[in-house]
Amino acid sequence: MDGGGRFPEPLTVAGYAGEEAGTPAPQPGMAPAWSGPSSREARPGESRLGESLAARVLPRFLRRRRASVAVPIERRMPRHLGMGLAFGFFGLVAAAGFVSGGGYAEISARYGTPLDMAARALGFGLDKVTISGLVQLRSAEILQAAGIDQRNSLPFLSVVDVRDRLSSVPLIGGVSVRKIYPRELLITLTEREPSALWQRNGEIAVIAADGTVIDQMRDGRFADLPLVVGEEANLRTKDYLALLDAAGPLKDRIRAGTLVSGRRWTLKLDGIDVRLPETGAREAVARLVKLEAESSLLEKDIIAVDLRLPDRVVVRLTEEGAAARLEAQKKKQKPKGTET
């Protein structure tokens, strides 16, 4: 110390390792260098290599870490990120408004979904639909039932959905659907065979031979099929068809068969009712054929023929026929030689 009680040199950290290693002391205002474990003298046999390496590398690593933290956040974010987020937000708002306003539904209804439009633009539109197995159905009915039109594209058309829709058509018994790339769809179906028409409660349905309802009578395609009328008449269709076969030359004149009380048939022939028995109906029809051939029974002024009795035939005349017959009977009963 000098005479005033002051040290002539600045004080340093006691035991500074730089002095031991011959390193100059730090200048005024500078922080003393970190020496770590090297501040003590190495013991005999102990290596100082690790200590010197840590003394050089660790402070450098800490300086780099402190420097990276100090970089402003706007310099570490991607450029134009804020502008991209703003455009994305406004795009989502516009898309939501377009959908909620009905614009998307209108475009989809007119041109199909965006996926379908993209597929058509790439050459995968649905340009050809081949349908095989048609008998009573028409191609337009199949396309409408399947939900297929010009808005569809082949890649995004579900064959499962098409098959399920067509299977729900009563007249179709089986169906298969197959895609043929790039632009064709193949539909193969099997129709149920209609056997007769069934009228009940004023409605007419097309039925199969076992009585299963195939479809409702919608047009004149099935007008030539036999017609059965009455409750559960569809379940007796085979019996009625057998009566038609027994009618022979009269078959074309029979318009319908009505099942009465679920027990017997009444045939409708050109305005004439032919009442058949509950048992032996085929034999009764054969009798009618014979009577027509021998006496032209059905050409007379009658409105009904009752064949329920096996030993006789009962007929009901029309009003004109009844009046003519009554007049004829009066003339026969009038005594001879009486003139008025």
C-alpha positions as a Markdown table, in Angstrom:
| # | Residue | x | y | z |
|---|---|---|---|---|
| 1 | Met | 0.0 | 0.0 | 0.0 |
| 2 | Asp | 1.0 | 3.6 | -0.5 |
| 3 | Gly | 1.3 | 6.0 | 2.3 |
| 4 | Gly | -2.3 | 6.8 | 2.2 |
| 5 | Gly | -3.4 | 3.3 | 2.9 |
| 6 | Arg | -4.3 | 2.6 | -0.8 |
| 7 | Phe | -3.2 | -0.2 | -3.0 |
| 8 | Pro | -1.2 | 1.0 | -5.9 |
| 9 | Glu | -2.8 | -1.7 | -8.2 |
| 10 | Pro | -6.4 | -2.8 | -8.6 |
| 11 | Leu | -7.4 | -5.8 | -6.6 |
| 12 | Thr | -8.1 | -9.0 | -8.5 |
| 13 | Val | -9.8 | -12.3 | -7.6 |
| 14 | Ala | -7.8 | -14.1 | -5.1 |
| 15 | Gly | -6.0 | -17.1 | -6.5 |
| 16 | Tyr | -6.6 | -16.0 | -10.1 |
| 17 | Ala | -5.4 | -18.9 | -12.3 |
| 18 | Gly | -4.0 | -16.6 | -15.0 |
| 19 | Glu | -1.3 | -15.6 | -12.7 |
| 20 | Glu | -0.3 | -19.2 | -12.1 |
| 21 | Ala | -0.4 | -20.0 | -15.8 |
| 22 | Gly | 1.4 | -16.8 | -16.7 |
| 23 | Thr | -1.7 | -15.2 | -18.2 |
| 24 | Pro | -1.8 | -11.4 | -17.8 |
| 25 | Ala | -4.3 | -10.1 | -15.2 |
| 26 | Pro | -7.5 | -8.6 | -16.5 |
| 27 | Gln | -7.6 | -4.9 | -17.3 |
| 28 | Pro | -9.7 | -2.5 | -15.3 |
| 29 | Gly | -13.4 | -2.8 | -16.2 |
| 30 | Met | -13.1 | -6.3 | -17.6 |
| 31 | Ala | -14.7 | -9.3 | -15.9 |
| 32 | Pro | -12.2 | -11.9 | -14.7 |
| 33 | Ala | -12.0 | -14.9 | -17.1 |
| 34 | Trp | -13.7 | -18.1 | -15.8 |
| 35 | Ser | -11.1 | -20.6 | -15.1 |
| 36 | Gly | -13.2 | -23.4 | -13.6 |
| 37 | Pro | -11.6 | -26.2 | -11.9 |
| 38 | Ser | -8.1 | -25.2 | -13.2 |
| 39 | Ser | -7.9 | -22.6 | -10.4 |
| 40 | Arg | -6.4 | -25.2 | -8.3 |
| 41 | Glu | -3.1 | -26.9 | -8.9 |
| 42 | Ala | -3.2 | -30.3 | -10.5 |
| 43 | Arg | -2.4 | -33.1 | -8.3 |
| 44 | Pro | 0.3 | -35.5 | -9.2 |
| 45 | Gly | -0.9 | -37.8 | -12.0 |
| 46 | Glu | -4.0 | -35.8 | -12.9 |
| 47 | Ser | -4.4 | -34.6 | -16.5 |
| 48 | Arg | -5.3 | -30.9 | -17.2 |
| 49 | Leu | -6.4 | -31.6 | -20.8 |
| 50 | Gly | -10.1 | -31.8 | -20.0 |
| 51 | Glu | -10.0 | -28.7 | -17.8 |
| 52 | Ser | -8.4 | -26.6 | -20.5 |
| 53 | Leu | -10.8 | -27.8 | -23.2 |
| 54 | Ala | -13.8 | -27.0 | -21.0 |
| 55 | Ala | -12.3 | -23.6 | -20.2 |
| 56 | Arg | -12.2 | -22.8 | -23.9 |
| 57 | Val | -15.4 | -24.4 | -25.3 |
| 58 | Leu | -18.0 | -23.9 | -22.6 |
| 59 | Pro | -17.8 | -20.1 | -22.4 |
| 60 | Arg | -18.1 | -20.0 | -26.2 |
| 61 | Phe | -21.2 | -22.1 | -26.2 |
| 62 | Leu | -22.8 | -20.0 | -23.5 |
| 63 | Arg | -22.0 | -16.9 | -25.5 |
| 64 | Arg | -23.7 | -18.3 | -28.6 |
| 65 | Arg | -26.8 | -19.4 | -26.6 |
| 66 | Arg | -27.1 | -15.9 | -25.1 |
| 67 | Ala | -26.7 | -14.4 | -28.6 |
| 68 | Ser | -29.5 | -16.5 | -30.1 |
| 69 | Val | -31.9 | -15.6 | -27.4 |
| 70 | Ala | -31.2 | -12.0 | -27.9 |
| 71 | Val | -32.3 | -12.1 | -31.6 |
| 72 | Pro | -35.6 | -10.2 | -32.1 |
| 73 | Ile | -38.6 | -12.4 | -32.8 |
| 74 | Glu | -39.5 | -10.6 | -36.0 |
| 75 | Arg | -36.0 | -11.7 | -37.4 |
| 76 | Arg | -36.6 | -15.4 | -36.5 |
| 77 | Met | -40.1 | -15.6 | -38.1 |
| 78 | Pro | -40.5 | -16.5 | -41.8 |
| 79 | Arg | -40.9 | -13.6 | -44.1 |
| 80 | His | -44.5 | -12.6 | -45.1 |
| 81 | Leu | -46.0 | -15.0 | -42.5 |
| 82 | Gly | -48.4 | -12.4 | -41.3 |
| 83 | Met | -49.6 | -11.6 | -44.8 |
| 84 | Gly | -50.1 | -15.3 | -45.5 |
| 85 | Leu | -52.1 | -15.7 | -42.3 |
| 86 | Ala | -54.3 | -12.7 | -43.2 |
| 87 | Phe | -55.0 | -14.0 | -46.7 |
| 88 | Gly | -55.8 | -17.4 | -45.3 |
| 89 | Phe | -58.2 | -16.0 | -42.8 |
| 90 | Phe | -60.1 | -13.9 | -45.3 |
| 91 | Gly | -60.2 | -17.0 | -47.7 |
| 92 | Leu | -61.8 | -19.1 | -45.0 |
| 93 | Val | -64.4 | -16.4 | -44.3 |
| 94 | Ala | -65.2 | -16.1 | -48.0 |
| 95 | Ala | -65.5 | -19.9 | -48.4 |
| 96 | Ala | -67.8 | -20.1 | -45.4 |
| 97 | Gly | -70.0 | -17.4 | -46.8 |
| 98 | Phe | -70.1 | -19.1 | -50.2 |
| 99 | Val | -71.2 | -22.4 | -48.7 |
| 100 | Ser | -73.7 | -20.9 | -46.3 |
| 101 | Gly | -75.2 | -18.7 | -49.0 |
| 102 | Gly | -76.0 | -21.6 | -51.2 |
| 103 | Gly | -73.5 | -21.0 | -53.9 |
| 104 | Tyr | -71.7 | -24.3 | -53.4 |
| 105 | Ala | -74.9 | -26.2 | -53.5 |
| 106 | Glu | -76.0 | -24.5 | -56.7 |
| 107 | Ile | -72.7 | -25.2 | -58.5 |
| 108 | Ser | -72.7 | -28.8 | -57.2 |
| 109 | Ala | -76.3 | -29.3 | -58.5 |
| 110 | Arg | -75.4 | -28.0 | -61.9 |
| 111 | Tyr | -71.8 | -29.3 | -62.5 |
| 112 | Gly | -71.3 | -31.9 | -59.7 |
| 113 | Thr | -68.8 | -31.9 | -56.9 |
| 114 | Pro | -65.4 | -30.3 | -57.2 |
| 115 | Leu | -63.8 | -33.8 | -57.3 |
| 116 | Asp | -66.1 | -34.8 | -60.2 |
| 117 | Met | -65.3 | -31.6 | -62.1 |
| 118 | Ala | -61.6 | -32.2 | -61.7 |
| 119 | Ala | -61.9 | -35.8 | -62.8 |
| 120 | Arg | -63.9 | -34.8 | -65.9 |
| 121 | Ala | -61.2 | -32.2 | -66.7 |
| 122 | Leu | -58.6 | -34.9 | -66.6 |
| 123 | Gly | -60.6 | -37.1 | -69.0 |
| 124 | Phe | -62.4 | -39.4 | -66.6 |
| 125 | Gly | -65.9 | -38.3 | -67.2 |
| 126 | Leu | -68.8 | -40.8 | -67.4 |
| 127 | Asp | -69.5 | -40.7 | -71.2 |
| 128 | Lys | -71.0 | -44.1 | -71.8 |
| 129 | Val | -73.3 | -46.4 | -69.8 |
| 130 | Thr | -74.0 | -49.9 | -71.2 |
| 131 | Ile | -77.1 | -51.7 | -69.8 |
| 132 | Ser | -77.8 | -55.3 | -70.5 |
| 133 | Gly | -80.7 | -57.5 | -69.5 |
| 134 | Leu | -83.5 | -55.0 | -70.2 |
| 135 | Val | -86.9 | -56.6 | -71.0 |
| 136 | Gln | -89.7 | -54.5 | -69.6 |
| 137 | Leu | -87.6 | -51.6 | -68.1 |
| 138 | Arg | -86.1 | -48.8 | -70.2 |
| 139 | Ser | -82.6 | -47.3 | -70.1 |
| 140 | Ala | -83.9 | -43.9 | -68.9 |
| 141 | Glu | -85.6 | -45.6 | -65.9 |
| 142 | Ile | -82.4 | -47.4 | -65.0 |
| 143 | Leu | -80.3 | -44.2 | -65.2 |
| 144 | Gln | -82.8 | -42.3 | -63.1 |
| 145 | Ala | -83.1 | -45.0 | -60.5 |
| 146 | Ala | -79.3 | -45.3 | -60.3 |
| 147 | Gly | -78.8 | -41.5 | -59.9 |
| 148 | Ile | -76.5 | -41.3 | -62.9 |
| 149 | Asp | -76.2 | -38.2 | -65.2 |
| 150 | Gln | -73.6 | -36.1 | -66.9 |
| 151 | Arg | -72.4 | -34.6 | -63.6 |
| 152 | Asn | -70.8 | -37.9 | -62.5 |
| 153 | Ser | -67.2 | -38.9 | -63.1 |
| 154 | Leu | -66.0 | -42.5 | -63.2 |
| 155 | Pro | -63.4 | -42.4 | -60.4 |
| 156 | Phe | -65.7 | -40.9 | -57.8 |
| 157 | Leu | -68.8 | -42.9 | -58.7 |
| 158 | Ser | -69.6 | -45.6 | -56.1 |
| 159 | Val | -70.6 | -48.9 | -57.7 |
| 160 | Val | -72.0 | -50.0 | -54.3 |
| 161 | Asp | -74.4 | -47.1 | -54.2 |
| 162 | Val | -75.5 | -47.6 | -57.7 |
| 163 | Arg | -76.1 | -51.4 | -57.1 |
| 164 | Asp | -78.1 | -50.7 | -53.9 |
| 165 | Arg | -80.3 | -48.1 | -55.7 |
| 166 | Leu | -81.1 | -50.5 | -58.5 |
| 167 | Ser | -81.7 | -53.4 | -56.2 |
| 168 | Ser | -84.5 | -51.4 | -54.6 |
| 169 | Val | -86.4 | -51.3 | -57.9 |
| 170 | Pro | -89.1 | -54.1 | -57.5 |
| 171 | Leu | -88.9 | -55.2 | -61.1 |
| 172 | Ile | -85.1 | -55.9 | -60.8 |
| 173 | Gly | -84.2 | -59.3 | -59.4 |
| 174 | Gly | -80.4 | -59.0 | -59.6 |
| 175 | Val | -77.8 | -56.4 | -60.7 |
| 176 | Ser | -74.1 | -56.0 | -61.1 |
| 177 | Val | -72.1 | -52.8 | -61.8 |
| 178 | Arg | -68.6 | -52.5 | -63.2 |
| 179 | Lys | -66.3 | -49.6 | -64.1 |
| 180 | Ile | -64.4 | -49.7 | -67.4 |
| 181 | Tyr | -61.8 | -47.0 | -67.5 |
| 182 | Pro | -61.5 | -44.3 | -68.6 |
| 183 | Arg | -65.1 | -43.4 | -69.3 |
| 184 | Glu | -67.6 | -46.3 | -69.3 |
| 185 | Leu | -69.9 | -48.0 | -66.8 |
| 186 | Leu | -71.4 | -51.5 | -67.4 |
| 187 | Ile | -74.7 | -52.4 | -65.7 |
| 188 | Thr | -75.9 | -56.0 | -66.0 |
| 189 | Leu | -79.3 | -56.8 | -64.5 |
| 190 | Thr | -82.0 | -59.5 | -64.3 |
| 191 | Glu | -85.6 | -58.5 | -64.3 |
| 192 | Arg | -88.3 | -60.4 | -62.4 |
| 193 | Glu | -90.8 | -61.9 | -64.8 |
| 194 | Pro | -94.3 | -60.3 | -64.4 |
| 195 | Ser | -97.1 | -62.9 | -64.5 |
| 196 | Ala | -100.3 | -61.0 | -63.9 |
| 197 | Leu | -102.0 | -57.8 | -62.7 |
| 198 | Trp | -103.6 | -57.6 | -59.3 |
| 199 | Gln | -106.4 | -55.1 | -58.6 |
| 200 | Arg | -107.3 | -54.3 | -55.0 |
| 201 | Asn | -109.0 | -51.2 | -53.6 |
| 202 | Gly | -108.9 | -49.5 | -57.0 |
| 203 | Glu | -105.1 | -49.9 | -57.4 |
| 204 | Ile | -103.4 | -52.2 | -59.9 |
| 205 | Ala | -100.0 | -53.8 | -59.2 |
| 206 | Val | -97.8 | -56.0 | -61.3 |
| 207 | Ile | -97.2 | -59.4 | -59.7 |
| 208 | Ala | -95.0 | -62.4 | -60.3 |
| 209 | Ala | -96.3 | -66.0 | -60.6 |
| 210 | Asp | -96.0 | -66.5 | -56.9 |
| 211 | Gly | -98.0 | -63.4 | -56.1 |
| 212 | Thr | -95.1 | -61.2 | -55.2 |
| 213 | Val | -95.8 | -57.5 | -56.0 |
| 214 | Ile | -93.2 | -56.3 | -58.5 |
| 215 | Asp | -94.3 | -52.8 | -59.2 |
| 216 | Gln | -97.3 | -50.6 | -59.4 |
| 217 | Met | -99.1 | -50.3 | -62.8 |
| 218 | Arg | -97.7 | -47.0 | -64.1 |
| 219 | Asp | -98.3 | -47.2 | -67.9 |
| 220 | Gly | -99.6 | -49.5 | -70.6 |
| 221 | Arg | -96.6 | -51.9 | -70.8 |
| 222 | Phe | -98.3 | -54.6 | -68.8 |
| 223 | Ala | -101.8 | -54.0 | -70.1 |
| 224 | Asp | -101.9 | -57.4 | -71.8 |
| 225 | Leu | -101.2 | -59.4 | -68.7 |
| 226 | Pro | -104.1 | -61.4 | -67.0 |
| 227 | Leu | -106.0 | -59.4 | -64.4 |
| 228 | Val | -107.0 | -60.9 | -61.0 |
| 229 | Val | -109.3 | -58.9 | -58.7 |
| 230 | Gly | -110.0 | -59.2 | -55.0 |
| 231 | Glu | -108.4 | -59.7 | -51.6 |
| 232 | Glu | -105.6 | -62.4 | -51.7 |
| 233 | Ala | -106.3 | -63.0 | -55.4 |
| 234 | Asn | -102.6 | -62.5 | -56.1 |
| 235 | Leu | -101.9 | -65.7 | -54.1 |
| 236 | Arg | -104.3 | -67.7 | -56.3 |
| 237 | Thr | -102.8 | -66.4 | -59.6 |
| 238 | Lys | -101.7 | -69.9 | -60.7 |
| 239 | Asp | -105.2 | -71.2 | -60.3 |
| 240 | Tyr | -106.6 | -68.4 | -62.4 |
| 241 | Leu | -103.9 | -69.0 | -65.1 |
| 242 | Ala | -105.0 | -72.7 | -65.2 |
| 243 | Leu | -108.6 | -71.6 | -65.8 |
| 244 | Leu | -107.4 | -69.5 | -68.7 |
| 245 | Asp | -105.7 | -72.5 | -70.2 |
| 246 | Ala | -108.8 | -74.5 | -69.8 |
| 247 | Ala | -110.9 | -71.8 | -71.6 |
| 248 | Gly | -109.2 | -72.6 | -74.9 |
| 249 | Pro | -110.9 | -70.5 | -77.7 |
| 250 | Leu | -112.6 | -68.3 | -75.0 |
| 251 | Lys | -109.3 | -67.3 | -73.4 |
| 252 | Asp | -109.0 | -64.0 | -75.4 |
| 253 | Arg | -112.5 | -63.0 | -74.4 |
| 254 | Ile | -111.9 | -63.3 | -70.6 |
| 255 | Arg | -111.0 | -59.9 | -69.3 |
| 256 | Ala | -110.5 | -60.6 | -65.6 |
| 257 | Gly | -111.1 | -63.1 | -62.8 |
| 258 | Thr | -112.6 | -62.0 | -59.5 |
| 259 | Leu | -111.9 | -64.1 | -56.4 |
| 260 | Val | -115.1 | -64.1 | -54.4 |
| 261 | Ser | -114.7 | -64.5 | -50.6 |
| 262 | Gly | -111.4 | -66.2 | -51.2 |
| 263 | Arg | -113.2 | -69.4 | -52.3 |
| 264 | Arg | -114.3 | -69.3 | -55.9 |
| 265 | Trp | -113.8 | -67.4 | -59.2 |
| 266 | Thr | -116.1 | -65.3 | -61.3 |
| 267 | Leu | -114.9 | -64.7 | -64.9 |
| 268 | Lys | -115.6 | -61.5 | -66.7 |
| 269 | Leu | -116.3 | -62.0 | -70.4 |
| 270 | Asp | -117.3 | -59.0 | -72.5 |
| 271 | Gly | -119.9 | -57.8 | -70.0 |
| 272 | Ile | -121.0 | -61.3 | -69.0 |
| 273 | Asp | -120.2 | -62.8 | -65.6 |
| 274 | Val | -119.5 | -66.5 | -65.5 |
| 275 | Arg | -119.8 | -67.9 | -62.0 |
| 276 | Leu | -117.7 | -70.9 | -61.3 |
| 277 | Pro | -118.0 | -73.4 | -58.5 |
| 278 | Glu | -115.6 | -73.6 | -55.6 |
| 279 | Thr | -114.5 | -77.1 | -56.6 |
| 280 | Gly | -114.3 | -78.4 | -60.2 |
| 281 | Ala | -113.8 | -75.0 | -61.7 |
| 282 | Arg | -111.8 | -76.3 | -64.6 |
| 283 | Glu | -114.6 | -78.8 | -65.5 |
| 284 | Ala | -117.1 | -75.9 | -65.4 |
| 285 | Val | -115.0 | -73.9 | -67.8 |
| 286 | Ala | -114.9 | -76.9 | -70.1 |
| 287 | Arg | -118.7 | -77.0 | -70.0 |
| 288 | Leu | -118.9 | -73.4 | -71.0 |
| 289 | Val | -116.7 | -73.9 | -74.0 |
| 290 | Lys | -118.9 | -76.8 | -75.1 |
| 291 | Leu | -122.1 | -74.7 | -74.7 |
| 292 | Glu | -120.6 | -71.9 | -76.7 |
| 293 | Ala | -119.6 | -74.2 | -79.5 |
| 294 | Glu | -123.0 | -75.9 | -79.6 |
| 295 | Ser | -125.5 | -73.1 | -79.0 |
| 296 | Ser | -123.5 | -69.8 | -79.0 |
| 297 | Leu | -124.7 | -69.2 | -75.5 |
| 298 | Leu | -122.5 | -66.1 | -75.0 |
| 299 | Glu | -124.0 | -64.5 | -78.1 |
| 300 | Lys | -127.5 | -64.2 | -76.6 |
| 301 | Asp | -128.9 | -61.4 | -74.5 |
| 302 | Ile | -127.5 | -62.5 | -71.2 |
| 303 | Ile | -125.5 | -60.8 | -68.5 |
| 304 | Ala | -124.6 | -63.8 | -66.3 |
| 305 | Val | -124.0 | -67.6 | -66.5 |
| 306 | Asp | -124.1 | -69.6 | -63.3 |
| 307 | Leu | -122.2 | -72.9 | -63.6 |
| 308 | Arg | -122.1 | -73.7 | -59.9 |
| 309 | Leu | -124.6 | -76.5 | -60.2 |
| 310 | Pro | -123.1 | -79.5 | -62.0 |
| 311 | Asp | -126.4 | -80.7 | -63.6 |
| 312 | Arg | -127.8 | -77.4 | -64.9 |
| 313 | Val | -126.9 | -74.0 | -66.3 |
| 314 | Val | -128.6 | -70.8 | -65.0 |
| 315 | Val | -128.5 | -67.7 | -67.1 |
| 316 | Arg | -129.6 | -64.1 | -66.4 |
| 317 | Leu | -131.0 | -62.1 | -69.3 |
| 318 | Thr | -130.5 | -58.5 | -70.0 |
| 319 | Glu | -133.5 | -56.2 | -69.6 |
| 320 | Glu | -134.1 | -56.2 | -73.3 |
| 321 | Gly | -133.7 | -60.0 | -73.5 |
| 322 | Ala | -136.1 | -60.5 | -70.5 |
| 323 | Ala | -138.7 | -58.2 | -72.2 |
| 324 | Ala | -138.4 | -60.1 | -75.5 |
| 325 | Arg | -138.6 | -63.4 | -73.8 |
| 326 | Leu | -141.7 | -62.3 | -71.9 |
| 327 | Glu | -143.4 | -61.1 | -75.1 |
| 328 | Ala | -142.6 | -64.4 | -76.8 |
| 329 | Gln | -144.1 | -66.3 | -73.9 |
| 330 | Lys | -147.3 | -64.2 | -74.1 |
| 331 | Lys | -147.6 | -65.0 | -77.7 |
| 332 | Lys | -147.3 | -68.7 | -77.1 |
| 333 | Gln | -150.0 | -68.6 | -74.4 |
| 334 | Lys | -152.5 | -66.7 | -76.5 |
| 335 | Pro | -155.4 | -69.0 | -77.7 |
| 336 | Lys | -155.7 | -69.7 | -81.4 |
| 337 | Gly | -158.6 | -68.0 | -83.3 |
| 338 | Thr | -158.7 | -64.9 | -81.1 |
| 339 | Glu | -158.0 | -61.7 | -82.9 |
| 340 | Thr | -158.1 | -58.2 | -81.5 |
